[in-house]
Amino acid sequence: MEIEHAGKLEPHILLSIANERLRLGCKNLEQLSEDLDLPIKQIERMMKQIHYHYQFENNQFTHD
């Protein structure tokens, strides 16, 4: 599924999409960034707004 303007999504919606893509195809945060066409820093900033961070070991965003 193509997502246009991922940077304008509500952070909880982006969280759901990001974790699904990390689970099903993206091997790391860099691939997710390319897949969503969003800079890593922007993804991390949006996740921080809702108290989530990327956890390398699980390749998922988890609650702080």
N, C-alpha and C positions, 0 to 999 in steps of 0.2 A: 504494500500500500504506500503510495506516494503521499508525503506530507508537505504541504506548502506552508511557508511562514511558521515553522516550528517554534521560532523564537517568540511568537505572539501567543502561544498557547498558555493556558493557565498552568502553573507549575505542577499541580497534582495530575493533570492530564499528561503533561510531558513526562512525569515520573512513570506513569503506567506504560506509556509507549516506550520509553527508554529501557525500562527493565524487561519488557517483553522482547525488544530487539536484542538486548544483551543476552538474554536467555536463549533465543532462537537462532542467532546468526552472527552478531557482532562479538568478536573475540576479546575486545577491550574498549576502553573509552575513546581511543583514537579512531577506531572503526565506527563507533557510534557517532562521533563528531562528523565524520565524512558522510555517513548514512543520512543524518539529519540536516546536513549542510549548516551546522552551527559550530562556532568555535568552542573548544573545550571549556574555556573560562566562562563563557556565557551559560553553558549547561550547568556547570558547577555553581555559578551564582544563582541561577534559578532554583536549583535543588537546595541551596543553603537557605533560601527564603522560607522553605517549608521544613527546615531542619533535617535534611537528608544529605548524605555524602557518598561518594563512590568508594566501594570496598573492593579493592583489587583481588583479594583472595576468593571472593564469591562472584566477582564480575557483576555486581549489582549495586544499586543505590539502596542504602539502608538508613534507617532513622538514627539520628545522633543519640 
